[in-house]
Amino acid sequence: MIQVSRLSRHYGNFKAVDDVSFEIGQGEIVGLLGHNGAGKTTIMKMITGFLEATAGSIEVDGLFIGPDTRKIQKRIGYLPENCPAWPEMTVIEYLEYQAKLHDIPKEHQREAVTRAIRRTALQEKAMPTIHTLSRGYRQRVGVAQAILHDPDIIILDEPTNGLDPTQILQMRDLIRKLAQNATVILSTHILQEVQAVCDRVLIMRNGQMLIDSRLTDLQSRQRLLLAVDNKEAGTYLNKLAGVNEVQQSSENSHIYNFILDAPFELAPEVATAVHTAGDKLYGLQPEFKNLETLFAEVNAAATTGGEGAHA
């Protein structure tokens, strides 16, 4: 549905987005994850046609940002991080105005506003002015304006930013409901938000895409953590069938820790190999790779100047 190819956005010598490519299929909920300044919002602005790319292309079902921007925008609902709203307007007045901006035919505007209010559970807040609403309800108003025209692509930039725990749970539930009828792209720097609602995660750092993985794939990946008294244990561990990779992670006095890319079912063979080599076994346990460990690895690799891991 959405295909981003070698997308870049430069400001002089600064590369806000640097040669990024990915695809998003119909009906996916995709989390765009990264620290503040990673390039998430810049990518969203380019997908919506708000910001021009320095290089690369964005295609939506055969249409391209540039020659077909207006056609693509009609298919997108967008909630920016700080959604602009006129505080003196009531919720209904604001949504009616937005319906006109979305070019919804006059005879269908009231129906569209009513439906958006119902979908975002704003019935009790339809008449008060926007400045009287809590942050959570103002975010709901922002989502309501984004879905007025029934878009098949919904882009949400930091939708839970500044919300309290109850409001965050309500927003998550709303996002899941929206995803029943649309493709959703969710930008955030909060791991829990991606884990709670997304099918897939794209992790960015310093304008580059480092990870593209389904969350189910992350959860199914296993590693073994091993502690022995031999710094060279990797020599024989690498020869075991089923072990894809062995890395020494750290050492503490005479104990050396290794990470084995291998399923937990291989633990007996690893223990036997350690015993056969005459080494002392201090620890052997599984580690299930999740979004938190993956994000930590990406940041560690970037901090040390290494390349990011790819899932």
N, C-alpha and C positions, 0 to 999 in steps of 0.2 A: 504493500500500500504506500508506504513512505520509504523513499530511497535517498539517502544522503551520501554523496560521493565526493571525497577529497575536499571537504569544506574547510575554508580558512577565512578568518577575519583579522586583519592587521591594523594597528594604529601606529603608524610610523614603523619603528623597529620592534614594537611590542606585538606579540602574536597572542591575541585573546583566544583564538581557536586556530589550531594548527593541523591541517590535513586530516580531518576527521571523516570517517565513513561508517555507516551502519544502515540497517534496514529494519523497519517495523511493520509487522503484519497486521491484517485486519483483526480487530477485537483484542489486541494485546494491551496489557497494562505494564508500561515500561517506566522504570525509575531511572532518572538521570542523576547520578550521585557524585558528589565531590565537595571539597572544601569551598568556602566563599572565594570567589575569584578564579575558580577552575575553568570557567567558560560555559557553564550550563545555561545561564540566562541569555548569553550571546547567541548560542545555538537556537534557543527557542525563538528569539526575536528574528533570526534569519528564516526559520521555518514558517513563521507567521507572515513574512514579507515586510516586517517593520524595519529590518536592518539589512542592508545590501552586503552580500558576501564579497570578499576580496578575490576568492577563487573557489572553484568547485560548483556543484549543482545540487538542487533539491527537487526531487520528482515525487508527485503524488498522483498515482494512477494515470500515468502518461502525461500529466500536466507539469510544467516547470515554473518554479519561482523565477520571475522576470517577465517572460512573455505572457504567462498565465496567472500572475499573482492574484488578480481580483477573483478569478474563478476558484482558486485554492482557498483564499480567505473566506469565501462563502461557506466552505466546508469545515472551517476551523472555529472552535470556541476557545477563547484565550482568557485566562485569569493571570494578569501580571502580578509580580510580588507585592506591589503596592497598588492595588486596584483603584483607579480614579473614580470618585463618586462625588456627587454634589450633596453635601451634608444637609442643606436646607430642604431638599426634596424628600417626599415620602418614598417608601420602597416602591409602591405602585407607580408613582410619577416617574421615578428613575427608570424602571423597567419599561414603561411605555415609551419613554424617550429612546431607550436603547433598542427597542423593537423597530422604531423608525430608522435608526442608524443601520440596523441589520437588513433594511429593505424588506421587512416582512409586510405583505399586503395589508392595507388598512383594515379590511374586513376580517383578518386573521390575527391582528395584533392583540386584542383582548384575550383571545383563546390562548395565544402563545404565552402571555404574561401569567395568566392563571395557571397554566400547566407548569411553568418554571417555578412559580411560588409553591405549588404543591410538591414538586419533586425535591425542592430544597427545604421543605418544612418551614416555610416563612409565613404561613397563614396568620398566625397571631401577631406578626410584626409587619403586616402589609401596609398599615395606615400610619404608624409613627414615622417621624422624620429620621433620616439615616444617622444624624449626629447623636441621636439618643440610644442607638443600638450598641451592644457589646461588640468587642473585636470578633468574636465567633460569628455573630449574626451578620456583621459587615462582610465577613468572608463568604458567608452563604449568599449574600446579595451579589457579590462578585461572581460566584459560580452561577447564580441564576441568570445574570446578563450573558454569561458565556454559553449557556445552553438554550437561550431563547429561540434560536433558529434551528434547533435540532441538528447540530453539527455531528458529523461522523468521526471527527477528530477533536479531542478536548485536550488542551495544553494548560497545565496548572503549575505555576511557578511559586514554590514555597507556600503551598496552601495552608499549612499548619503553623507557619511562623507567627510566634507571639500568642498562640492559643493556650488556654489552660488544659489540664489533662482531660476533663470532661468534653471540652470543645474539640480536642484532638480526636477522641473516639468518635464523636459525631461526624467530624469531617471524613474520617476513614470510612465510616459506613456510607456516607454520601458518595464518595469516590467509587466504592464497589458497586453501588447502584447505577451510577453513571456509566460504568464500564460494561453494563449489560447491553447497551445499545451503541457504544462508541469505542474507538481506540483512544486510550488515555496515555499521555506522556506527563509524568510527574517529576518535577525538579525539586531536589532537596539536598541538604547536607546532613540530614539526620538518618542514620542507619535504620532505626526502628520503623520509620515511615515506609521505607522501601520493603522491609521484611513483612510489614503488616498488610500491604495491599497489592504489591507488584508481582508480576509473573517473571519479570526479567530485569536485569540491572545493567546499566552502562556506567562505568566509573571513569571519571575524568580527573586529570591533574595537570595544571599549568597549560591548559588549552589542548591537551592531547587525550585521546581515548585509549585507556589502558586495559579495560576489562569489558567484555560483552558476554554475559552468561545468564542462563536461566537459573532461577533460585533453586529449583528442584535438582539441577545438575550439581550445584554447589553442595547441597545437603547430602548428595549421594557419594561425594568424593571423600575418601578416608585416607588417613595417614597413620603410621605407627611412630610413637615416640620411644626412643631407646636410650638407655643410659648404661654404659659399660666402662671398663678401666683401660681400654685400648684405643688410643687415638687413631690407629690405622684400621679399625674394625670395618670401615667402609670397603676395604679391599675385598673381603670375602662376602660381605653383605650384598654387594653389587652383583655377585654371581648367582644369587638365589633366584630361581624362577618365580616370577610374579612381582619382584621388586623392580619398579621402573626407575627409581632414582634414590640416591642416598646423599643427604647433606649433613655435615656436622654443624650443629646450631650453636653450641656453646661448650665451655668446659668449666669445671669447678673443682679445684685441687686435682685429684687423680681421677675424677669422673668426667667422662666425655659424653655429651648428648648428641644424638643423631635423629634426623627426621627421615623416615622411609616412606616413599610414595608406594604404599602397598595396602591391601585390605586387611582388616583385623583377623580374618581367617588364616592369614599367613603367620600369625604370632608364634604358634608352636615350632614352625620351621626356623624362624628367626632365633628363638630361644635355643633350639638344638644347635644351630650354627655357632652361636656364642659359646655354648658349652664345649663343642668339638674343638673350637679354636683355643680353648683353655682360658678364655677371658671371664671376668666376673660380671654377672648381670645384676645391675642395681635398679633397673626399672624398665618396664615394657607395657605400654598402654596405648589405646586408640585415641586419635584426635579426629573429630569430625569437622571438616572444613566448612565454615559458614561465612556469611557476609562480613561479620566482624573481623574474623581472622584474615580474610582476603583483603579487606580494606587496610588493615594494619600492615600486611605484607607490601601492598602497593606503596604506602607511605614510607615504609622502611627502605624499600628499594630506591625510591625517589630521593630520600634523604642521603643515602650513601652513594648516590650517583649512578645506581644500577638501572636496568630497564624494568619496567613494570611487568608483572605476571599477566599472562593471557589465559582466560578460561575457555 
